[in-house]
């Protein structure tokens, strides 16, 4: 069996995602989507719950949707990609991972990833100097890599483009694990519409009360369920922990946790706290990820125990008449099909997923499904 795979958030599903799904389905016998759960890589609660977004994916053509564990989904691009590649490589099948990129050139992405496989002193020293000058780590890293590649006449892709960055990390994770996956990239294009479409633009329009451009029919019917985030839970979580506890969170580094800890105590809203914590050195996504780690209680101890254990498979949705895919999962490891399964698991990442589900309901003030769905495709 040959599987095509996509790693996504579908937050929400829009016409660009449909374009990519249509392409990915040509690459294998079945299409598997690894979906970020109720918290996404920007460190925010998704606008719709994970089961609803998984249903949209199957309605749009996916055969199976599995959850990317929350511990990975709120991590930096490197760990986010590693978690997805580990999950896919554990399936014991031929898998083609397809992703969008600004470059559209898989060889260039792989060459860039190869350059970054092992630390290079010259690059590390340039990064350290630039960070000391006040640049954020992602900016310093991008500038150092580009300077090194130019000096050594190495052809690489643009390492400042967000989708290129994630594609590079998929390729690097694949190299690190012995190349278990085939990689495919499709150039991000807006040829299917007369204006740029992105999930960010859709979310911005929704927040402003405007009609979003390019949202898929599958997601449009559920958009009225989007509720503002109740940020007081973040303030409460951070105010109830000590600085010593904050220092043990995943993402705590260079004193950033102390900055957030202080701001959470003086602000009256989450947005105010995050805005006050912002500096040129730290990206807003990094600040939000650490803030969410505090909300969820994701500590280094949980992280280190979780990454040492085999992957598990949390099923969010499956197309009807695809039961053979569930049989495949059962041969590979632990399969969870409900919130109850996650909460009763011995795996610390699975229990964290269950906690994320509970907090999501409180943050978004919604009641979400408690188990996976068998879904009819619109085909």
Secondary structure, 3 states (H helix, E strand, C coil): CEEEEEEECCCCCEHHHHHHHHHHCCCCCEEEEEEECCECCCCCECCCCHHHHHHHHHHCCCCEEEEECHHHHCCCHHHHHHHHHHHHHCCCCEEEEEEEECCCCHHHHHHHHHHCCCCCHHHHHHHHHHHHCCCCHHHHHHHHHHHHHHHCCCCCCCCCCHHHHHHHHHHHHHHHCCCCCEEEEEECCCCCCCCCCCHHHHHHHHHCCCCCCCECHHHHCCHHHCCCCCCHHHHHHHHCCCHHHHCCECCCCCCHHHHHHHHHHHCCCHHHHHHHHCCCCCCHHHHHHHHHHHHHCCEHHHHHHHHCCCCCEEEEEEECCCHHHHHHHHHHCCEECEHHHHHCCCCHHHHHHHHHHHHHHHHHCCCCCCECEEECCCC
